[in-house]
């Protein structure tokens, strides 16, 4: 029997996280309790809204713990701190980071865990094959994926929703990039031979509009690219040399736009790479104010 920890970062979205817990618990009704011991750790990122009293009864989840942070650190750093907390305080076989809002669908937990049982020595990623946003956002997301591939050499089709065996968690908590970008760090420390995947459809938020705006997507994209800033600089310089060779003598505002964009990307990625702060990561558990056990 494997001990599985579901790691959920949350900031104020309490209605969603309790609905998610209900859906996860309901989905486990048909599971044989001897197959997996599944518990939940919620990282409360210094929410400003009071947590409602839990009135739900969870029959199938083994335990639910809330880690309350003193200061807001952001989504990626909550996951990083959660991985560190689990590694240092819990006995576990697998960790599944999962968004609280319903966009990571609990219906896919079964296939994700089954795949992990099939490939016990691999990281399992939930690769997005379909998204629920509008056309413009889907286009921007596709552009982000190709931009990442071209300038880093990495095809990253997944977000936080993954299944991490213990060896991967250990590598992640010793990589400073995890403090800045979960998916970028995972792509850096885990080689393709150590990965398997399931197909995943992006779900709809339980309550309220999606928080992944265009600006947040841009920051998310640049944070991933920043993890590979060495490769980025080499490929960017190569692109600029080749591109300028072909457009020399044809200079205009239009032909110079790709040059400006690539240079801006290099500077932005360099600035974001400074978020990779290992001393901060190592001391992240000092930010814990209290813990609550709701089951």
C-alpha positions as CSV (number, residue, x, y, z in Angstrom):
1,X,0.0,0.0,0.0
2,X,1.4,3.4,-1.0
3,X,1.1,6.5,1.1
4,X,0.0,9.4,-1.1
5,X,0.0,13.0,-0.1
6,X,-2.1,15.5,-2.2
7,X,-0.5,18.9,-1.8
8,X,-2.9,21.9,-2.3
9,X,-1.8,25.6,-2.1
10,X,-4.7,28.0,-1.4
11,X,-5.1,31.7,-1.0
12,X,-8.6,32.8,0.1
13,X,-10.3,30.3,-2.2
14,X,-11.8,28.3,0.7
15,X,-15.1,27.5,-1.0
16,X,-13.3,25.9,-3.9
17,X,-10.8,24.0,-1.7
18,X,-13.6,22.4,0.4
19,X,-15.6,21.5,-2.8
20,X,-12.4,20.0,-4.2
21,X,-11.9,17.9,-1.0
22,X,-15.6,16.7,-1.2
23,X,-15.1,15.7,-4.8
24,X,-11.8,13.9,-4.1
25,X,-13.3,12.1,-1.1
26,X,-16.4,11.1,-3.2
27,X,-14.1,9.8,-6.0
28,X,-12.4,7.5,-3.5
29,X,-15.6,5.7,-2.6
30,X,-15.0,2.9,-5.1
31,X,-11.3,2.5,-4.2
32,X,-10.0,-0.4,-2.2
33,X,-8.6,1.1,1.0
34,X,-5.8,-1.4,0.9
35,X,-4.5,0.0,-2.4
36,X,-3.6,3.5,-1.2
37,X,-3.5,5.6,1.9
38,X,-4.4,9.1,0.6
39,X,-4.2,12.2,2.7
40,X,-4.2,16.0,2.0
41,X,-1.9,18.8,3.0
42,X,-3.2,22.3,2.3
43,X,-0.7,25.2,2.3
44,X,-2.6,28.3,3.4
45,X,-0.7,31.2,1.8
46,X,-1.5,33.7,4.5
47,X,-5.1,34.1,3.4
48,X,-6.8,37.3,4.3
49,X,-10.3,35.8,4.3
50,X,-11.3,33.8,7.3
51,X,-11.5,30.0,6.8
52,X,-15.1,28.8,7.1
53,X,-16.0,26.1,9.6
54,X,-15.8,22.7,7.9
55,X,-19.2,20.9,7.9
56,X,-18.3,18.2,5.5
57,X,-17.6,14.6,6.5
58,X,-14.7,13.0,4.7
59,X,-15.0,9.2,4.9
60,X,-12.3,8.1,2.5
61,X,-9.4,10.6,2.9
62,X,-7.2,9.4,5.7
63,X,-6.2,12.9,7.0
64,X,-6.5,16.6,6.1
65,X,-3.9,19.0,7.5
66,X,-3.7,22.8,6.9
67,X,-0.4,24.5,7.2
68,X,-0.9,28.2,7.9
69,X,1.8,30.5,6.6
70,X,2.7,33.8,8.3
71,X,3.5,35.7,5.0
72,X,2.2,35.4,1.5
73,X,4.8,33.9,-0.8
74,X,2.8,33.0,-3.9
75,X,1.6,29.8,-5.6
76,X,4.9,28.3,-6.7
77,X,6.6,29.0,-3.4
78,X,3.7,27.4,-1.5
79,X,4.2,24.2,-3.5
80,X,8.0,24.4,-2.9
81,X,7.5,24.8,0.9
82,X,4.9,22.1,0.9
83,X,7.3,19.6,-0.8
84,X,9.9,20.5,1.8
85,X,7.5,20.1,4.7
86,X,6.3,16.7,3.5
87,X,9.9,15.5,2.9
88,X,11.0,16.5,6.4
89,X,7.9,15.6,8.4
90,X,5.9,12.8,6.7
91,X,6.3,9.2,5.6
92,X,5.2,9.1,2.0
93,X,5.6,7.3,-1.3
94,X,4.0,9.8,-3.7
95,X,3.2,13.5,-3.7
96,X,0.5,15.0,-6.0
97,X,0.5,18.8,-6.2
98,X,-2.9,20.0,-7.2
99,X,-4.6,23.4,-7.7
100,X,-7.4,24.2,-5.3
101,X,-9.9,25.8,-7.8
102,X,-11.1,22.7,-9.7
103,X,-9.0,23.4,-12.8
104,X,-7.0,20.3,-11.9
105,X,-9.8,17.8,-12.2
106,X,-10.1,15.3,-9.3
107,X,-11.6,12.8,-11.9
108,X,-8.0,12.4,-13.2
109,X,-6.5,11.4,-9.9
110,X,-7.4,7.7,-10.6
111,X,-5.6,7.6,-13.9
112,X,-2.7,9.6,-12.5
113,X,-2.2,7.2,-9.5
114,X,-2.8,4.1,-11.7
115,X,0.0,5.2,-14.0
116,X,2.2,5.8,-11.0
117,X,1.6,2.2,-9.9
118,X,2.4,1.0,-13.4
119,X,5.6,3.0,-13.5
120,X,6.8,3.2,-9.9
121,X,10.2,4.7,-10.7
122,X,8.9,7.5,-12.9
123,X,7.4,11.0,-12.5
124,X,3.8,11.0,-13.9
125,X,2.7,14.3,-15.6
126,X,-0.8,15.3,-16.5
127,X,-0.2,16.6,-20.1
128,X,-2.8,19.1,-21.2
129,X,-4.6,18.0,-24.4
130,X,-7.5,20.4,-24.0
131,X,-8.1,23.7,-22.2
132,X,-11.3,25.4,-21.0
133,X,-10.3,29.0,-21.7
134,X,-11.3,31.2,-24.7
135,X,-9.5,31.2,-28.1
136,X,-7.2,34.1,-27.3
137,X,-5.8,32.5,-24.2
138,X,-5.5,29.1,-25.8
139,X,-3.5,30.8,-28.6
140,X,-1.2,32.6,-26.1
141,X,-0.7,29.3,-24.2
142,X,0.2,27.5,-27.4
143,X,2.7,30.4,-28.3
144,X,4.2,30.0,-24.8
145,X,4.8,26.3,-25.3
146,X,6.5,26.8,-28.6
147,X,8.5,29.7,-27.3
148,X,9.7,27.6,-24.4
149,X,10.6,24.7,-26.8
150,X,12.6,27.0,-29.2
151,X,14.6,28.9,-26.6
152,X,15.1,26.1,-23.9
153,X,14.8,22.9,-25.9
154,X,12.2,21.7,-23.4
155,X,8.6,20.7,-24.4
156,X,6.7,21.3,-21.2
157,X,3.1,20.2,-21.6
158,X,2.2,20.1,-17.9
159,X,1.7,22.4,-14.9
160,X,1.7,21.6,-11.2
161,X,-0.6,18.6,-11.5
162,X,1.8,15.7,-11.4
163,X,2.6,12.6,-9.4
164,X,6.1,12.7,-7.8
165,X,7.8,9.6,-6.3
166,X,10.1,10.2,-3.4
167,X,13.3,10.5,-5.5
168,X,11.8,13.3,-7.5
169,X,10.7,15.2,-4.4
170,X,14.2,14.9,-3.0
171,X,15.7,16.3,-6.2
172,X,13.1,19.1,-6.3
173,X,13.7,20.3,-2.8
174,X,17.5,20.5,-3.5
175,X,17.0,22.6,-6.7
176,X,16.8,26.4,-6.2
177,X,14.6,26.6,-9.4
178,X,11.7,25.0,-7.5
179,X,11.5,28.2,-5.4
180,X,10.6,30.1,-8.6
181,X,8.9,27.6,-11.1
182,X,7.6,24.2,-10.3
183,X,7.2,22.9,-13.9
184,X,10.5,24.5,-15.0
185,X,12.4,22.9,-12.1
186,X,10.8,19.5,-12.8
187,X,11.8,19.7,-16.4
188,X,15.3,20.6,-15.4
189,X,15.9,17.8,-12.8
190,X,14.0,14.9,-14.3
191,X,15.1,13.5,-17.6
192,X,12.6,12.2,-20.2
193,X,13.4,8.6,-19.5
194,X,12.2,9.1,-15.9
195,X,8.8,10.5,-17.0
196,X,5.5,9.0,-18.1
197,X,2.2,10.9,-18.6
198,X,-1.6,10.8,-18.8
199,X,-3.8,13.0,-21.0
200,X,-5.4,15.8,-19.1
201,X,-8.2,18.2,-19.8
202,X,-8.1,21.6,-18.0
203,X,-11.3,21.9,-15.9
204,X,-13.4,24.9,-15.0
205,X,-13.1,26.8,-11.8
206,X,-15.6,25.9,-9.1
207,X,-16.2,29.6,-8.2
208,X,-15.2,32.9,-9.8
209,X,-13.2,33.6,-13.0
210,X,-9.8,32.0,-13.7
211,X,-6.8,33.7,-12.1
212,X,-4.6,32.9,-15.1
213,X,-4.7,36.2,-16.9
214,X,-2.5,37.1,-19.9
215,X,0.0,38.9,-17.6
216,X,0.1,35.9,-15.2
217,X,0.6,33.6,-18.2
218,X,3.5,35.9,-19.4
219,X,5.1,35.8,-16.0
220,X,4.6,32.0,-15.8
221,X,6.2,31.5,-19.2
222,X,9.2,33.7,-18.4
223,X,9.7,32.0,-15.0
224,X,10.0,28.6,-16.7
225,X,12.3,30.0,-19.4
226,X,14.4,31.7,-16.7
227,X,15.2,28.2,-15.2
228,X,17.2,27.6,-18.4
229,X,18.7,31.0,-18.8
230,X,22.1,29.6,-19.9
231,X,20.5,27.8,-22.8
232,X,18.3,30.8,-23.4
233,X,21.2,33.2,-23.8
234,X,23.1,30.9,-26.2
235,X,20.0,30.3,-28.4
236,X,19.0,33.9,-28.2
237,X,22.4,35.2,-29.4
238,X,22.4,32.6,-32.1
239,X,18.9,33.7,-33.2
240,X,19.9,37.4,-33.2
241,X,23.1,36.7,-35.3
242,X,21.2,34.7,-37.9
243,X,18.2,37.0,-38.0
244,X,20.3,40.2,-38.3
245,X,22.3,38.6,-41.1
246,X,19.2,38.1,-43.1
247,X,17.5,41.4,-42.5
248,X,20.6,43.6,-42.7
249,X,19.9,46.3,-45.3
250,X,16.2,45.9,-44.7
251,X,16.0,47.5,-41.3
252,X,12.7,49.0,-40.2
253,X,10.6,49.2,-37.1
254,X,8.8,46.0,-38.1
255,X,11.9,44.0,-38.9
256,X,13.5,45.1,-35.6
257,X,10.5,44.0,-33.5
258,X,11.7,40.3,-33.1
259,X,15.1,41.7,-32.0
260,X,13.5,43.9,-29.3
261,X,11.3,41.0,-28.1
262,X,14.2,38.5,-27.8
263,X,16.3,41.1,-26.0
264,X,13.4,41.9,-23.6
265,X,12.9,38.2,-23.0
266,X,16.6,37.8,-22.1
267,X,16.5,40.6,-19.6
268,X,13.2,39.6,-18.1
269,X,14.4,36.0,-17.7
270,X,17.6,37.1,-16.1
271,X,15.6,39.2,-13.6
272,X,13.2,36.4,-12.8
273,X,16.1,33.9,-12.3
274,X,17.0,35.9,-9.2
275,X,13.9,34.4,-7.5
276,X,15.8,31.1,-7.4
277,X,17.0,31.7,-3.8
278,X,18.2,28.5,-2.1
279,X,18.7,30.1,1.4
280,X,15.1,31.4,1.2
281,X,13.9,28.0,0.1
282,X,15.9,26.2,2.9
283,X,14.3,28.5,5.5
284,X,10.8,28.4,4.0
285,X,9.4,26.3,6.9
286,X,10.2,29.2,9.2
287,X,7.3,30.9,7.6
288,X,4.8,28.4,9.2
289,X,2.6,30.1,11.8
290,X,0.5,27.1,12.8
291,X,-1.0,23.8,11.7
292,X,-4.6,22.6,11.9
293,X,-5.9,19.1,11.6
294,X,-9.4,19.0,10.2
295,X,-9.5,15.3,9.9
